[in-house]
Amino acid sequence: MDMSDANPGAALVADVLEDRYGLAVDVIEPVPMGTDTINRRVLTTDGLRLFVKEYRSTADVDAARSSWDMSEYCRAAQLPIPRVRPDMDGDLVTIAEGGAWAVIDEAPGRVATSAMTVALAEDIGAVMGRMHRVLAAYPMPKRVQQCRWHTSAVNEAAERCTDVLAAAVRQGHDHLEQLRGDLDQRREDLHEHVSRLRQALPHTLVEQALHADLTRTNLIVLAESVTGVIDFRGARAMPAWELGRAAFDPRTVASSSEWIACALAMVIAYAAENPSLPLAEVRACARIALLYMLFSFYGATTAEYGLPPAAEADLKQHWRERQTTIRLLLNHLDELDDAFSSLSTGGGSS
């Protein structure tokens, strides 16, 4: 086992796995990702491939336990969820060596970083639809997903543009004029489009327990299929929001000529698996995704997160892709409305 300076904490991980899980470690590989956790891949001496999360001291351990409970609930319903291993006391989050830990079976495949294909979008929609149907019976989590896109005043979001630019100036943002133009455009879009977009939404929207972070970075994919849904946030939220957020994945919309076909395939597959969500809400998911992006400033500045260079570059790219996605959605809403109007209660096209 590598216990060099290049692999800090390896001995600690090995001790925790032996003492709390009865597992002997062969190889430990650091995984440079995660904000609330320090992550490692582990190969045990008997061939198990595991993902080990060490929670930082600032992490909410109770929230982590709740999230793993939701994950196991979905796995028990035959969804493609990697197993979180209980420790010797049956706990999904173990306390050892002064910290909190979770040990998860590693799912086959990888996080896909390229644009979705139509086939993958369809499979994501089917998995999400089944998950939402299963979680409709799950107790409401204490955590509530923010819905500024639905309730916040436009003027507050417009003022946020000014605050974000001021932060960028203080941080020495390396593309300040580009960001200034982005924020001017965002301010204009907020004032011009939000009221109209909100008026077209159903009067009420279903809320239930959801993963609440079901984005591309939390899907393990092999070929054109989802093999693992990971990193449950576990919150009370609106299914139509989670569907729209996934169907209009900015990486796909900004870089693929098939983005409308991908969105339609995902939504059709979703509706077939979760027919209880009113069709009016399913059809509204594009507007919800657009509103969500208009009220989000994540990635406009990055210095405050203290990310490694690769992760910081990825977050900057995410901001640019969202900007492109906003424009494309605004320009193609009528086309999307026409495509979604054919959705039937059976989930297919009528």
Backbone hydrogen bonds in HBPLUS format (Angstrom, degrees):
<---DONOR---> <-ACCEPTOR-->    atom                        ^
c    i                          cat <-CA-CA->   ^        H-A-AA   ^      H-
h    n   atom  resd res      DA  || num        DHA   H-A  angle D-A-AA Bond
n    s   type  num  typ     dist DA aas  dist angle  dist       angle   num
A0007-ASN N   A0004-SER O   2.98 MM   3  5.39 160.1  2.02 111.5 118.0     1
A0010-ALA N   A0007-ASN O   3.36 MM   3  5.99 150.2  2.46 138.4 137.4     2
A0013-VAL N   A0009-GLY O   2.97 MM   4  6.23 161.6  2.00 158.0 162.1     3
A0014-ALA N   A0010-ALA O   2.97 MM   4  6.21 164.0  2.00 151.9 156.2     4
A0015-ASP N   A0011-ALA O   2.98 MM   4  6.21 153.4  2.05 144.9 151.8     5
A0016-VAL N   A0012-LEU O   2.99 MM   4  6.29 161.4  2.02 153.2 157.8     6
A0017-LEU N   A0013-VAL O   2.96 MM   4  6.19 168.4  1.97 158.9 161.5     7
A0018-GLU N   A0014-ALA O   3.03 MM   4  6.16 150.8  2.12 143.1 151.0     8
A0019-ASP N   A0015-ASP O   2.81 MM   4  5.91 171.4  1.82 155.7 158.7     9
A0020-ARG N   A0016-VAL O   2.85 MM   4  5.63 166.5  1.87 150.5 155.0    10
A0021-TYR N   A0017-LEU O   3.14 MM   4  5.05 137.3  2.34 114.0 123.8    11
A0023-LEU N   A0017-LEU O   2.94 MM   6  5.31 176.8  1.95 131.1 130.3    12
A0022-GLY N   A0018-GLU O   3.17 MM   4  4.49 136.0  2.37 109.1 115.8    13
A0088-MET N   A0020-ARG O   2.85 MM  68  5.69 143.7  1.99 158.5 167.0    14
A0045-THR N   A0024-ALA O   2.86 MM  21  5.73 157.5  1.91 143.7 147.6    15
A0026-ASP N   A0043-LEU O   2.78 MM  17  5.57 156.9  1.83 151.8 154.7    16
A0027-VAL N   A0043-LEU O   3.02 MM  16  5.02 160.0  2.06 139.5 145.3    17
A0043-LEU N   A0027-VAL O   2.87 MM  16  5.02 160.8  1.91 145.4 149.7    18
A0029-GLU N   A0041-ARG O   2.78 MM  12  5.04 165.5  1.80 154.5 157.8    19
A0041-ARG N   A0029-GLU O   2.80 MM  12  5.04 163.6  1.82 153.6 155.3    20
A0031-VAL N   A0039-ASN O   2.94 MM   8  5.27 157.1  2.00 143.8 136.4    21
A0033-MET N   A0031-VAL O   2.81 MM   2  5.79 131.5  2.04 114.5  99.1    22
A0056-ARG N   A0036-ASP O   2.89 MM  20  5.66 174.0  1.90 152.9 152.1    23
A0038-ILE N   A0054-GLU O   2.75 MM  16  5.02 156.8  1.80 142.7 150.0    24
A0054-GLU N   A0038-ILE O   2.88 MM  16  5.02 164.2  1.90 147.4 152.7    25
A0040-ARG N   A0052-VAL O   2.99 MM  12  5.23 147.7  2.10 145.9 154.5    26
A0052-VAL N   A0040-ARG O   2.81 MM  12  5.23 169.6  1.82 161.4 164.0    27
A0042-VAL N   A0050-LEU O   2.86 MM   8  5.04 163.7  1.89 143.8 144.9    28
A0050-LEU N   A0042-VAL O   2.82 MM   8  5.04 171.5  1.83 155.6 158.5    29
A0044-THR N   A0048-LEU O   2.96 MM   4  5.19 159.8  2.00 145.4 152.1    30
A0047-GLY N   A0044-THR O   3.01 MM   3  5.25 159.2  2.06 114.7 114.9    31
A0106-GLU N   A0049-ARG O   2.96 MM  57  5.62 164.0  1.98 146.3 141.1    32
A0051-PHE N   A0104-ILE O   2.68 MM  53  5.06 156.7  1.73 154.5 161.6    33
A0104-ILE N   A0051-PHE O   2.87 MM  53  5.06 166.9  1.89 148.7 153.1    34
A0053-LYS N   A0102-ALA O   2.85 MM  49  5.17 172.4  1.85 159.6 162.2    35
A0102-ALA N   A0053-LYS O   2.95 MM  49  5.17 147.6  2.06 143.1 150.8    36
A0055-TYR N   A0100-ALA O   2.84 MM  45  5.36 162.3  1.87 153.2 157.9    37
A0059-ALA N   A0056-ARG O   2.98 MM   3  5.43 164.5  2.01 117.7 122.8    38
A0064-ALA N   A0060-ASP O   3.02 MM   4  6.35 148.8  2.12 145.0 154.6    39
A0065-ARG N   A0061-VAL O   2.92 MM   4  6.24 155.8  1.98 150.9 156.5    40
A0066-SER N   A0062-ASP O   3.05 MM   4  6.34 158.2  2.10 146.4 152.1    41
A0067-SER N   A0063-ALA O   2.94 MM   4  6.19 154.3  2.01 147.3 154.2    42
A0068-TRP N   A0064-ALA O   2.99 MM   4  6.27 158.7  2.03 152.8 157.8    43
A0069-ASP N   A0065-ARG O   2.95 MM   4  6.17 149.6  2.05 146.4 155.2    44
A0070-MET N   A0066-SER O   3.05 MM   4  6.36 155.0  2.12 146.6 152.4    45
A0071-SER N   A0067-SER O   2.97 MM   4  6.24 155.1  2.04 144.6 152.0    46
A0072-GLU N   A0068-TRP O   2.94 MM   4  6.17 161.6  1.98 150.3 153.8    47
A0073-TYR N   A0069-ASP O   2.97 MM   4  6.17 148.9  2.07 144.0 153.1    48
A0074-CYS N   A0070-MET O   3.03 MM   4  6.33 156.1  2.09 151.1 156.1    49
A0075-ARG N   A0071-SER O   2.95 MM   4  6.25 152.0  2.03 145.6 154.3    50
A0076-ALA N   A0072-GLU O   2.92 MM   4  6.09 152.8  1.99 145.6 151.9    51
A0077-ALA N   A0074-CYS O   3.05 MM   3  5.10 138.7  2.23  97.2 109.3    52
A0079-LEU N   A0074-CYS O   3.31 MM   5  5.81 159.3  2.36 150.0 148.4    53
A0078-GLN N   A0075-ARG O   2.96 MM   3  5.25 147.7  2.07 117.3 117.5    54
A0081-ILE N   A0079-LEU O   2.80 MM   2  5.69 125.8  2.09 116.1  99.5    55
A0229-VAL N   A0080-PRO O   2.92 MM 149  6.37 130.8  2.17 147.5 162.5    56
A0105-ASP N   A0083-ARG O   2.83 MM  22  5.42 163.4  1.85 162.3 167.0    57
A0085-ARG N   A0103-VAL O   2.72 MM  18  5.57 162.1  1.75 164.7 171.1    58
A0087-ASP N   A0091-ASP O   2.89 MM   4  5.39 155.3  1.95 140.3 145.7    59
A0090-GLY N   A0087-ASP O   2.87 MM   3  5.15 166.0  1.89 117.1 121.2    60
A0094-THR N   A0101-TRP O   2.88 MM   7  5.21 149.3  1.98 148.4 153.2    61
A0101-TRP N   A0094-THR O   2.82 MM   7  5.21 149.8  1.91 149.9 159.2    62
A0096-ALA N   A0099-GLY O   2.86 MM   3  5.48 153.3  1.93 154.7 162.3    63
A0099-GLY N   A0096-ALA O   2.93 MM   3  5.48 159.5  1.97 119.5 126.1    64
A0110-ARG N   A0221-VAL O   3.03 MM 111  5.40 159.0  2.07 137.7 139.5    65
A0221-VAL N   A0110-ARG O   2.78 MM 111  5.40 172.6  1.78 142.4 143.4    66
A0121-ALA N   A0117-THR O   2.94 MM   4  6.13 164.6  1.96 151.5 156.3    67
A0122-GLU N   A0118-VAL O   2.96 MM   4  6.16 153.8  2.03 147.0 153.8    68
A0123-ASP N   A0119-ALA O   3.13 MM   4  6.42 154.1  2.20 143.4 149.8    69
A0124-ILE N   A0120-LEU O   2.86 MM   4  6.15 161.3  1.90 158.5 163.7    70
A0125-GLY N   A0121-ALA O   2.96 MM   4  6.15 160.2  2.00 147.8 153.1    71
A0126-ALA N   A0122-GLU O   3.03 MM   4  6.31 153.0  2.11 145.1 152.0    72
A0127-VAL N   A0123-ASP O   2.95 MM   4  6.20 165.6  1.98 153.8 157.3    73
A0128-MET N   A0124-ILE O   2.85 MM   4  6.01 166.2  1.87 154.9 159.2    74
A0129-GLY N   A0125-GLY O   2.88 MM   4  5.96 158.9  1.92 144.7 151.0    75
A0130-ARG N   A0126-ALA O   3.04 MM   4  6.26 162.9  2.07 149.1 153.1    76
A0131-MET N   A0127-VAL O   2.90 MM   4  6.10 158.3  1.95 148.7 155.5    77
A0132-HIS N   A0128-MET O   2.84 MM   4  6.05 163.7  1.86 156.9 160.3    78
A0133-ARG N   A0129-GLY O   3.02 MM   4  6.19 154.3  2.08 143.7 151.1    79
A0134-VAL N   A0130-ARG O   2.92 MM   4  6.17 156.5  1.97 150.0 156.1    80
A0135-LEU N   A0131-MET O   2.83 MM   4  6.01 164.0  1.85 154.4 159.1    81
A0136-ALA N   A0132-HIS O   3.04 MM   4  6.05 121.9  2.39 137.9 149.4    82
A0137-ALA N   A0134-VAL O   3.38 MM   3  6.24 166.0  2.40 118.3 121.3    83
A0138-TYR N   A0135-LEU O   2.99 MM   3  4.84 160.7  2.02 103.2 109.4    84
A0236-ARG N   A0143-ARG O   2.81 MM  93  6.23 161.0  1.85 150.5 153.8    85
A0145-GLN N   A0236-ARG O   2.92 MM  91  5.89 170.4  1.93 153.8 157.0    86
A0150-HIS N   A0147-CYS O   2.86 MM   3  5.39 151.1  1.95 113.3 122.2    87
A0151-THR N   A0147-CYS O   3.14 MM   4  6.43 146.4  2.25 149.8 159.9    88
A0152-SER N   A0148-ARG O   2.93 MM   4  4.67 153.2  2.00 123.1 131.1    89
A0156-GLU N   A0153-ALA O   3.18 MM   3  5.40 127.2  2.47 100.1 112.7    90
A0157-ALA N   A0153-ALA O   3.37 MM   4  6.80 157.5  2.43 148.9 154.0    91
A0158-ALA N   A0154-VAL O   2.87 MM   4  6.16 157.7  1.92 155.7 163.0    92
A0159-GLU N   A0155-ASN O   2.91 MM   4  6.10 151.8  1.99 143.3 150.3    93
A0160-ARG N   A0156-GLU O   3.04 MM   4  6.30 138.2  2.22 136.2 147.8    94
A0161-CYS N   A0158-ALA O   3.13 MM   3  5.32 133.9  2.35  98.7 110.2    95
A0162-THR N   A0159-GLU O   3.06 MM   3  5.32 121.9  2.41 101.7 114.9    96
A0163-ASP N   A0159-GLU O   3.16 MM   4  6.59 157.1  2.21 148.3 154.6    97
A0164-VAL N   A0160-ARG O   2.83 MM   4  6.03 161.1  1.86 157.4 161.7    98
A0165-LEU N   A0161-CYS O   3.07 MM   4  6.27 159.6  2.11 145.9 151.2    99
A0166-ALA N   A0162-THR O   3.03 MM   4  6.27 158.3  2.08 148.1 154.0   100
A0167-ALA N   A0163-ASP O   2.99 MM   4  6.27 155.2  2.06 147.7 154.2   101
A0168-ALA N   A0164-VAL O   2.93 MM   4  6.20 152.8  2.00 146.9 154.8   102
A0169-VAL N   A0165-LEU O   2.96 MM   4  6.27 152.3  2.04 150.5 157.4   103
A0170-ARG N   A0166-ALA O   3.09 MM   4  6.38 161.4  2.12 148.1 152.6   104
A0171-GLN N   A0167-ALA O   2.95 MM   4  6.16 148.4  2.05 146.5 155.5   105
A0173-HIS N   A0168-ALA O   2.96 MM   5  5.09 170.3  1.97 153.0 153.5   106
A0172-GLY N   A0169-VAL O   3.19 MM   3  5.22 153.1  2.26 100.6 108.7   107
A0179-LEU N   A0175-HIS O   3.04 MM   4  6.30 161.7  2.07 154.4 159.9   108
A0180-ARG N   A0176-LEU O   2.80 MM   4  6.05 154.3  1.87 149.1 157.0   109
A0181-GLY N   A0177-GLU O   3.02 MM   4  6.25 156.3  2.07 144.4 149.8   110
A0182-ASP N   A0178-GLN O   2.91 MM   4  6.24 154.0  1.98 147.1 155.0   111
A0183-LEU N   A0179-LEU O   2.87 MM   4  6.12 162.4  1.90 157.3 160.7   112
A0184-ASP N   A0180-ARG O   2.95 MM   4  6.17 150.5  2.04 145.0 153.4   113
A0185-GLN N   A0181-GLY O   2.98 MM   4  6.18 158.5  2.03 146.9 152.6   114
A0186-ARG N   A0182-ASP O   2.84 MM   4  6.13 152.5  1.91 144.7 153.3   115
A0187-ARG N   A0183-LEU O   2.92 MM   4  6.06 160.0  1.96 145.2 149.9   116
A0188-GLU N   A0184-ASP O   3.07 MM   4  6.31 159.0  2.12 144.9 150.6   117
A0189-ASP N   A0185-GLN O   2.84 MM   4  6.11 159.6  1.88 152.8 158.6   118
A0190-LEU N   A0186-ARG O   2.89 MM   4  6.09 159.5  1.93 153.4 158.4   119
A0191-HIS N   A0187-ARG O   3.21 MM   4  6.46 167.1  2.23 150.1 152.3   120
A0192-GLU N   A0188-GLU O   2.94 MM   4  6.04 151.9  2.02 147.7 156.4   121
A0193-HIS N   A0189-ASP O   2.87 MM   4  5.62 162.6  1.90 152.7 155.2   122
A0194-VAL N   A0190-LEU O   3.39 MM   4  5.44 155.7  2.45 127.6 134.3   123
A0197-LEU N   A0193-HIS O   2.95 MM   4  6.10 162.9  1.98 162.0 167.6   124
A0198-ARG N   A0194-VAL O   2.88 MM   4  6.05 165.5  1.90 161.0 164.2   125
A0199-GLN N   A0195-SER O   3.01 MM   4  6.17 155.3  2.07 147.4 154.2   126
A0200-ALA N   A0197-LEU O   3.27 MM   3  5.43 138.5  2.45  98.3 109.2   127
A0201-LEU N   A0198-ARG O   3.07 MM   3  5.37 163.9  2.10 111.5 116.6   128
A0208-GLN N   A0237-ALA O   2.91 MM  29  5.73 158.2  1.95 159.2 162.9   129
A0237-ALA N   A0208-GLN O   2.96 MM  29  5.73 164.9  1.98 159.9 159.5   130
A0210-LEU N   A0235-ALA O   2.90 MM  25  5.64 152.5  1.98 154.0 162.1   131
A0235-ALA N   A0210-LEU O   3.13 MM  25  5.64 159.1  2.17 151.6 157.8   132
A0233-ARG N   A0211-HIS O   2.95 MM  22  5.52 143.7  2.08 140.4 150.8   133
A0234-GLY N   A0211-HIS O   2.81 MM  23  4.85 150.1  1.90 130.9 136.4   134
A0215-THR N   A0213-ASP O   2.84 MM   2  5.66 134.4  2.05 108.0  93.7   135
A0218-ASN N   A0215-THR O   2.94 MM   3  5.54 157.9  1.99 119.1 126.3   136
A0219-LEU N   A0216-ARG O   3.23 MM   3  5.34 154.2  2.30 116.3 113.3   137
A0230-ILE N   A0218-ASN O   2.99 MM  12  5.13 170.2  2.00 141.7 144.9   138
A0220-ILE N   A0228-GLY O   2.67 MM   8  4.68 173.7  1.67 152.4 153.6   139
A0227-THR N   A0220-ILE O   2.79 MM   7  5.53 155.3  1.85 142.9 150.4   140
A0228-GLY N   A0220-ILE O   3.24 MM   8  4.68 142.5  2.39 134.2 127.3   141
A0222-LEU N   A0225-SER O   2.97 MM   3  5.52 160.6  2.01 159.1 165.0   142
A0225-SER N   A0222-LEU O   3.06 MM   3  5.52 161.2  2.10 128.4 134.3   143
A0241-TRP N   A0238-MET O   2.92 MM   3  5.31 130.9  2.17 109.5 122.7   144
A0242-GLU N   A0238-MET O   3.22 MM   4  6.68 156.5  2.28 153.4 159.7   145
A0243-LEU N   A0239-PRO O   2.89 MM   4  6.12 160.4  1.93 156.0 161.8   146
A0244-GLY N   A0240-ALA O   2.97 MM   4  6.02 164.9  2.00 140.6 145.1   147
A0245-ARG N   A0241-TRP O   2.92 MM   4  6.03 161.1  1.95 151.6 157.0   148
A0246-ALA N   A0242-GLU O   3.21 MM   4  6.36 149.5  2.31 139.4 146.1   149
A0247-ALA N   A0243-LEU O   2.82 MM   4  5.98 167.7  1.84 159.7 163.9   150
A0248-PHE N   A0244-GLY O   3.04 MM   4  5.95 153.9  2.11 146.5 151.0   151
A0252-THR N   A0249-ASP O   2.96 MM   3  5.48 128.0  2.24 114.1 126.9   152
A0253-VAL N   A0249-ASP O   2.97 MM   4  6.20 169.8  1.98 160.7 163.3   153
A0254-ALA N   A0250-PRO O   2.88 MM   4  5.68 163.8  1.91 145.2 150.1   154
A0255-SER N   A0252-THR O   3.19 MM   3  5.38 144.4  2.32 101.9 112.0   155
A0256-SER N   A0252-THR O   2.87 MM   4  5.42 136.7  2.05 160.6 160.2   156
A0262-CYS N   A0258-GLU O   2.83 MM   4  6.07 154.8  1.89 158.1 166.5   157
A0263-ALA N   A0259-TRP O   2.94 MM   4  6.13 161.6  1.98 145.2 149.7   158
A0264-LEU N   A0260-ILE O   2.94 MM   4  6.14 165.4  1.96 152.5 156.3   159
A0265-ALA N   A0261-ALA O   2.94 MM   4  6.06 159.1  1.98 144.9 151.0   160
A0266-MET N   A0262-CYS O   2.96 MM   4  6.18 160.1  2.00 151.5 156.8   161
A0267-VAL N   A0263-ALA O   2.97 MM   4  6.16 165.6  1.99 153.0 156.9   162
A0268-ILE N   A0264-LEU O   2.94 MM   4  6.05 164.2  1.96 152.8 156.9   163
A0269-ALA N   A0265-ALA O   3.08 MM   4  6.16 165.9  2.10 145.7 149.9   164
A0270-TYR N   A0266-MET O   2.88 MM   4  6.01 154.9  1.94 147.4 155.3   165
A0271-ALA N   A0267-VAL O   2.94 MM   4  6.10 167.6  1.95 151.1 153.7   166
A0272-ALA N   A0268-ILE O   3.09 MM   4  6.30 148.3  2.20 145.0 153.3   167
A0273-GLU N   A0269-ALA O   3.26 MM   4  6.49 144.5  2.39 141.5 149.7   168
A0273-GLU N   A0270-TYR O   3.04 MM   3  5.29 126.2  2.34 101.9 115.5   169
A0274-ASN N   A0270-TYR O   2.87 MM   4  6.05 136.8  2.06 150.9 164.5   170
A0277-LEU N   A0274-ASN O   3.32 MM   3  6.22 164.5  2.34 124.3 126.8   171
A0281-GLU N   A0278-PRO O   2.93 MM   3  5.48 133.6  2.15 111.8 123.4   172
A0282-VAL N   A0278-PRO O   3.16 MM   4  6.60 156.5  2.22 148.3 155.4   173
A0283-ARG N   A0279-LEU O   2.85 MM   4  6.02 167.9  1.86 156.6 159.2   174
A0284-ALA N   A0280-ALA O   3.16 MM   4  6.18 126.4  2.46 125.7 138.6   175
A0284-ALA N   A0281-GLU O   3.10 MM   3  4.93 130.7  2.36  91.1 104.9   176
A0285-CYS N   A0282-VAL O   3.22 MM   3  5.55 167.2  2.24 112.8 116.0   177
A0288-ILE N   A0284-ALA O   3.04 MM   4  6.30 159.3  2.08 156.0 162.6   178
A0289-ALA N   A0285-CYS O   2.88 MM   4  6.01 158.5  1.93 143.6 149.2   179
A0290-LEU N   A0286-ALA O   2.97 MM   4  6.19 155.4  2.03 145.7 152.6   180
A0291-LEU N   A0287-ARG O   2.86 MM   4  6.10 164.1  1.89 151.0 155.2   181
A0292-TYR N   A0288-ILE O   2.87 MM   4  6.03 162.5  1.90 151.3 156.6   182
A0293-MET N   A0289-ALA O   3.05 MM   4  6.29 157.2  2.11 145.7 151.0   183
A0294-LEU N   A0290-LEU O   2.96 MM   4  6.20 154.6  2.03 149.8 157.3   184
A0295-PHE N   A0291-LEU O   3.10 MM   4  6.34 144.1  2.23 150.0 158.2   185
A0296-SER N   A0293-MET O   3.21 MM   3  5.06 160.3  2.25 100.6 106.5   186
A0300-ALA N   A0297-PHE O   3.09 MM   3  5.66 166.9  2.11 134.1 136.0   187
A0305-TYR N   A0302-THR O   3.08 MM   3  5.84 166.5  2.10 125.3 129.3   188
A0306-GLY N   A0303-ALA O   3.37 MM   3  5.84 158.9  2.42 113.1 118.3   189
A0311-ALA N   A0308-PRO O   3.06 MM   3  5.48 116.0  2.49 111.6 126.4   190
A0312-GLU N   A0308-PRO O   2.94 MM   4  6.13 157.9  1.99 160.0 167.1   191
A0313-ALA N   A0309-PRO O   2.93 MM   4  6.11 159.1  1.97 149.9 155.0   192
A0314-ASP N   A0310-ALA O   3.05 MM   4  6.26 149.8  2.14 140.9 149.1   193
A0315-LEU N   A0311-ALA O   2.99 MM   4  6.24 149.3  2.08 144.0 151.8   194
A0316-LYS N   A0312-GLU O   3.00 MM   4  6.29 155.8  2.06 149.3 155.6   195
A0317-GLN N   A0313-ALA O   2.99 MM   4  6.22 152.1  2.07 142.5 150.4   196
A0318-HIS N   A0314-ASP O   2.92 MM   4  6.17 146.4  2.04 139.7 149.2   197
A0319-TRP N   A0315-LEU O   3.10 MM   4  6.45 150.6  2.19 146.3 152.5   198
A0320-ARG N   A0316-LYS O   3.16 MM   4  6.52 161.8  2.20 148.4 152.4   199
A0321-GLU N   A0317-GLN O   2.85 MM   4  6.11 161.4  1.89 154.7 160.2   200
A0322-ARG N   A0318-HIS O   2.94 MM   4  6.12 151.7  2.02 145.7 153.3   201
A0323-GLN N   A0319-TRP O   3.03 MM   4  6.33 154.6  2.10 148.8 155.5   202
A0324-THR N   A0320-ARG O   3.09 MM   4  6.44 159.5  2.13 150.3 155.1   203
A0325-THR N   A0321-GLU O   2.88 MM   4  6.07 156.4  1.94 146.4 153.6   204
A0326-ILE N   A0322-ARG O   2.89 MM   4  6.11 157.8  1.94 154.2 158.3   205
A0327-ARG N   A0323-GLN O   3.37 MM   4  6.68 163.3  2.40 147.0 149.8   206
A0328-LEU N   A0324-THR O   3.05 MM   4  6.34 163.9  2.08 153.1 157.7   207
A0329-LEU N   A0325-THR O   2.88 MM   4  6.02 164.4  1.91 155.6 159.6   208
A0330-LEU N   A0326-ILE O   3.00 MM   4  6.18 163.5  2.03 150.5 155.2   209
A0331-ASN N   A0327-ARG O   2.98 MM   4  6.16 150.9  2.07 145.4 153.6   210
A0332-HIS N   A0328-LEU O   2.99 MM   4  6.08 125.3  2.30 140.6 154.2   211
A0332-HIS N   A0329-LEU O   3.20 MM   3  5.15 140.3  2.37  96.1 107.1   212
A0336-LEU N   A0332-HIS O   2.97 MM   4  6.24 157.8  2.02 155.2 161.9   213
A0337-ASP N   A0333-LEU O   2.81 MM   4  6.05 157.1  1.86 152.0 158.6   214
A0338-ASP N   A0334-ASP O   3.01 MM   4  6.28 157.5  2.06 147.8 153.2   215
A0339-ALA N   A0335-GLU O   3.00 MM   4  6.29 156.3  2.06 144.9 151.5   216
A0340-PHE N   A0336-LEU O   2.84 MM   4  6.05 163.8  1.87 157.3 161.1   217
A0341-SER N   A0337-ASP O   2.91 MM   4  5.92 134.6  2.12 142.6 154.1   218
A0343-LEU N   A0340-PHE O   3.05 MM   3  5.49 167.5  2.06 116.0 119.9   219
A0350-SER N   A0342-SER O   2.65 MM   8  5.39 161.4  1.69 156.9 161.0   220
A0344-SER N   A0348-GLY O   2.83 MM   4  5.62 152.4  1.90 159.3 160.5   221
A0347-GLY N   A0344-SER O   2.94 MM   3  5.39 164.0  1.97 115.9 119.9   222
